[in-house]
Amino acid sequence: MIGVMGTAPRLATDRVEALLSLEQHLITEQCAIERWFRCQWQKTPPPFYASVDLRNAGFKLAPIDTNLFPAGFNNLNPEYAPLYVSAVQHYLAQYHPGLERVLLLPENHTRNGFYLENVARLAELLEQAGLNVRVASLRGEAQELELPSGGRLRLEALERHGDHLQAGDFLPELILLNNDLSGGTPPLLEGLAQTILPPLAAGWRTRRKSQHFAHYRRLAQELGEVIDIDPWLIDPIFRRCQGIDFMRAEGRDCLVANVNAVLDAIRERYAHYGIQARPFVIVKADAGTYGMGVMTAYSGEEFLELNRKARTRMAKSKEGLPVSDVFIQEGVYTYERTAENAVAEPVVYLVGQQVLGGFYRVHRERGEDENLNAPGAHFEPMAFAETGVNPCRNSPPDAPINRYYAYGVIARLAVMAAAREARDWSTQSRA
């Protein structure tokens, strides 16, 4: 872990003026933005927590992924822990008043020490918010695990009694998932009377990136009308292909056509704004996370020439699950670089609608057009002194407090899209 960044990374691009204009506009329209958000949250409550990966191209600031099972609480700036605890307390008071007992269910990969540090930190924040917390393994067995920091994490054994889940004599009122259920919903969790957050439908076996970004697109258009900006400046173009089999080369025509369609749409926007950059797309599984099965492409025809190694890499996602639905997303350059000239992208964490802060994902071996969520990445906490909703009008738009406000606006918009996804799941479950 590298020390906390006191300033935002520099923008290594000649498009700084365009970004400053966007950031300045967001600051100027703060009252309208916050009023709009307040009205939207009254209609659609936010998820308990989320993290949003952003890309800053100088001329464009947009989300590229929204994770409803965030796994980097150990990477947040520890100096602002009281803000994190306050956000948890505020969410619980508003949506789960009187809640006392929480069971935290993490991922099964107990050999990943850094992930376990995240679990321990999350449990600690919940306890500091006044909750009685236990951590248990979906595999069932109790175990004591050593953490890289020198601490220990106790995983309790799980038991199911009727429609309730418990750990020993600990009977939780709420079950908090930090497991994205990529492998499907375990029977142990089905039909429980206890509240589960995020809901089981948020797992990657059923959730789709294309559905999320369809909601995000509509929200970007709505906000764009309120504050008079082109929604493309904050919204990545995307398309979807189904029935893809990379190993058998099935569905290639769909990939070629849709990759080229997205590239053509990007070229039109670049020409409109006079942007001298080469359009590209990111092709990835429509379901799943962990940066697996991701490819940068500059032409649809590249998918006619994939070698076996590339096809194998694209064919499977987390837990070895086959990829058949593919998400084709406008590639957003990241022109943010650290003092050591490494490429960086911001990751913003939220509890409810409150921005906690975040960190920069930094990769010294990757380029500005590549996926940074890959082996070799490290994390540098952002110095969020506020909760990301208080810009300073007397400071330049690229001052850290103002850049972080811009990050917070886009991240909250993505979380609102996730809230609308959840509304859809709730409607479908009642149908």
N, C-alpha and C positions, 0 to 999 in steps of 0.2 A: 504494500500500500504506500502510495506517495502522499505527501502532505496536502492539506486542503488548499485548493486554488483560491487565492485572494482576489484574482481578477478573472474575467472570462477569457478563454483563449482568443488569440488574435484571428482576424479573418484574412486569410491569404487569398484575396481575390480583388479584382478591380471593380467588383459590383458592390462595394461597401456602401456607396452612396444610395443605391437602391434599397438596401436593407435598412439603412438609417431612416430612410423615408417611411418604410413600413413600420419600423419600431416607433418612430415619432408619431405616426398616425394612431397606433394603438394607445400610446400614452395620452394623446390629445383626446381620444374617444373613450377614455377610461370610464367615465360616468355612464355613458351609454352601454358600454360592454358589461360593466358590473350589474347594471339594472337588468339587462337582457338575461345574463346568467341567473340572477336571482329569480326571475320569473320562470325560467326553464326548470330550475331545480324544484320549484314548487309543483310543477307538473310531473316531473320524473325524478324520483330520488336517486342519488348516485350509488354506485357499488361501494362496498366497505373500503376496499383499497385497490390501487392499480399503479402501474408504472407505464410511462409513455416514452418511446424512443423517438427522438426528433432529429431532423437533418436541417442544417443551416447552409444554404447555398449562396448567401449574400443577396440574391434576387428573390429567394423563396425560402420560407420557413414552414416546414410541414412535418406531421407525424408519419412514421413508417411502420409502427407497430404499437399495439396497446395490449399489455399483459395484465390479466385479471388475477394472476397468482404471482405477484412480484417476489423476487428471490434475492434482493440485494440490500436488505435493510442494514446489513453490516457495513455497507459502503457509504451510508449517509454520514454527514458531518456530525460527529458526536457532541459538538459544542451546543447544538440546538435541540438536544433531546427534549427539553421542556415544551418546545413547540410541537413535537411529534406526539407527546403524551396528551397535550391539550387538544390536538386534533382528534385523537381517539376518543377522549372524553366527550367532546362536542358531538361526534357522530353517535355515540351510544346514547347520550342524553336525548338526542333528537329522534332516533329511530328504534332504540332498544332500551328505554328507561327501566331501571330496576335490574338490569342484567348483572349477574354475579359470577357465574361459572362458565368458562370457555374451554373447549377441547380443541387443541391445534393439531391438525393432521398434515404432516409434511410429505414431501416426495420420498420415494423408497431408496434413492441412491445415497445410502448412509456412508459411503466411502468418500464423498465429496466434502472435505472439511470446510471449505469456504461456504458451501450451501448450508451446512449445519450451523456455522456462525450466524448466518442469516436467520435461521429458525430460533436460535438462542436469543438473538437481539430482538426479534419480533415478540417472543414470549415475554421478554423483559419489559418491553414497552407496554404490553397489555397489562402486566402486573402493576407497573407504575401508574397505569390509568385506573387502578382500583379493582382489577378483576382477579379472580382465583383461576389460575391457568394450569392445565396439564398438557403435555405433549405426548402423543401416542403414535405408534406405527401401524399403518394399514396392513402390514404383514402379520400383526398380531402379537409378536413376542416382545417382552420387556428387555431393554438393554441400556447399558450406560456407555456413552460415547465420549471419547476425548476430542477436544477442539484444538485447532492450530494455535489459538491464543493461550492455551493452557487450561482453559475451563473445561467443564464437563456438561453434557446434556443427557438428561434422563428421558428415555422413551418408555412410556407405560404400555402394558399389554391391553388390547381392546377386547371388550366383551359386548355381545348384543343380547338384550333381554326384551323380547317382544319387539316393540317399535321404538326402543331406546338403545342408545349406544353409551357405554360407560367404560371408565378405566379404573378397575378395582371398585372401590366404593365411591368413586367420584362420578356423580351424575351431572353432566353439563346441560346447561340450558341452550347453548349455542355451539355449533361445530364450525370452526373456521378452517377452511381448506387452504393449504399452501401447496397443493398437489393439483396439477392441471388435468388429471384424469385422461391423459393421452391414450392410455390403454383401455379406456372405457370405464364405466361406473361399476365399482365393486359391489356385489350383492349386499355386502355388509352395510352399505350406505343407502340402499333403496328402501323407500317406504317408511322412513323414520319420522317420528312425530316432532323431533327437535328441529329447530331452525338450522339450515346449512347455508353458510356464506363462503364464497359466492355460490349461487345455486348450482345444482349438478349440471344443468344445461350449459353452464359456462365452460365446461370441460372441452378440450379440443376434439373429443370424439364427435361432438355435435356442433360446436361453434365454428364459424368460418370467417376468415379475414375479409372476404368479399362482402359479407353481410354487414360487418362492422364499418367498413369504409363506405358502403352505400349510405348508412346512417350519417357518417361523418360528412359526406358530400352534401347532403341536404342541410345539415347544420352550418357548414361553411357558407352555403348559399344564403341561409337565413341571416347569419351574422354579417355577411358581406353586404346585404341590403341595409342592415341597421347602421353600419359604419362606413358604407360607400367604398368598398374595396373589391377588386376582382378576386373572387374566391379561389381562383387557380393559384394565387400567391401563397395560400396556406393549405391547399388540397392537392394531393398527388392523383393524377389520372390513373385509372386501373381498368383491367378486364379480367375475365375468368375463363378457364378452359376445364372441361370435365371429361372423364373417360380417357385419361392419359395413362399410357404404359410406356415408361422410358426404356425399359429393357427390350420390349417387343417393337419399339418405335411406332406405337399406336397413338393416334391423335396429333401427329406432327403438323398436319395441315392447319389444325385449330391454333396451335402454338405459333406457327409462322404468320398466319393471318392476323392474329390478335397482338402479337409483339409488334408487327409492322404498323398496325392501326394505332397503338399507343405511341410509337415513335413518331408517326405522322402528326398526331395531335400535339406532341411536345414541340415538334419543329414549328408548327403554326404559332404556338405561344412564344417560342424563342424569337421568331421573326417579328412578331408583334411588339416585343419589348426590346428588340435589337440585341439579344443575348448571343454572344459569340462563344458557344459551348457545344459540345457534341452530345446529342440526346442519347440516353441509354435507359434500359429497363432493368428491374430486378425481378427475376422469376423465382418463385418459391412455392412451397406447399400452401394450399388454402387453409389448412389446419395444422397447428403445431407451432413450436417455438424452439428455443435453444439454438437458433441460427443454423439449423440443419437443412439440407436440401435447398440451398440458395445459390443463384447464379446471376452474374451480370451479363447482359447481352446488348449489342449495338445493332443487331439485325435479326429478323426472324429466321433468316436462312441459316444462322448458326445452329439451329436445332435440327437441321438436316444432316449435320456433319459431326454430331457428338460422338466422341470415342467411347469405348466401353467403360473406362474409368469415370468419365463425366456422367454417363447414363446411370451407373451404379450409385454415384453420389446423390443424384437427383431423385432416385427411385424410392428412397426410404427416408422417413423422418424419425422423430424420437421413438424409442423402444422398438425400432425396426419395422414400424408400421408402413405399409406400402402407400405411395403417393399416387392418387388418381385425379384429384382436383387441384388445379394449379392457379395461382394468383399472379397476375402480371401487373406490376406496379411501376409507375413512372419513377425512374431513378432520380433521386435528389442528391446532388453533390453535397459533400460536407467540406466546406472551406475553412472550418475551424481547426487551428493548429496550436499545440502547446508550445511552451518556450523552447522545447527540444525539437520542434518542427514535426512532431508526430500528429497524425490525423486524429481528430476527436469528434465525438457527437454527444449531445446532452441526453441524459435519461432523467425524466422528472417523476418523482414519487408523490402520490396523493393518498390521503385518507378521506373518504367522502369527497366533497367538493373543495377541500382545503389542500393547497400545495404545501408539501412538507419541505421540499428541497430536491436534491438529487445529486447526480455525479456525472462526470464525463467518462464515457467509454473511450479509451485511448488504445490505438494499435500502431506500433512503430513499423510494422511490416506490410500494412495494407494501404491502399490508395484512396483518394477522395471519391472514387466511384465504386468502391467495394463494400461488402458487408463487413462491419467491424465486430459483430457478435460472433467471434471465432477464436479458436485457441491462440494464445499470445496476447490477448487483450488484457489491459489492467484498468483500474478505476481510480479516479481522482475526485473526491467530494467537491461539490460547489459550495461556495461560502454564502449560502442564503442567510442573510441576517434578518430577513423578514419572511413572511409566508408566501411571497411571490405575488401579492396583490396590491402592493404599495409602491408604484413607481415614483420617481422624484422628478417633477417637472423642471426643477432648476438645474438638473444634471443633463449631460449630453445623452442622446438616445442609446449610445453604446456603453454607457456606464453599467457596471455589473447589475445594479439594482433594477435598471430599466431593461437590460437584456433578459434578466431572469423574469421580469414581468411578462415580456413577450413570450418567453418559454411557457410561463404559467397559463397564459390565455390559450395557447394552442393545445397544451396538455389537458386543460379543463374541457376544451371542446371535444377532444378525443374521449375523455371519460364520460362526457354527456352522450356521445354516440354509443358507448358501452351501456349506459343506463337505458337508452332506447332499445338496444338489443335485449336487455333483461325484460323490458316491458313486453316485447314480442314473445319471449319464452313464457312469461306468465300468462299471456293471452292464449298461447297454444296449449298450455297445460290445462287450462280451464275448458278448452273446446271439446 
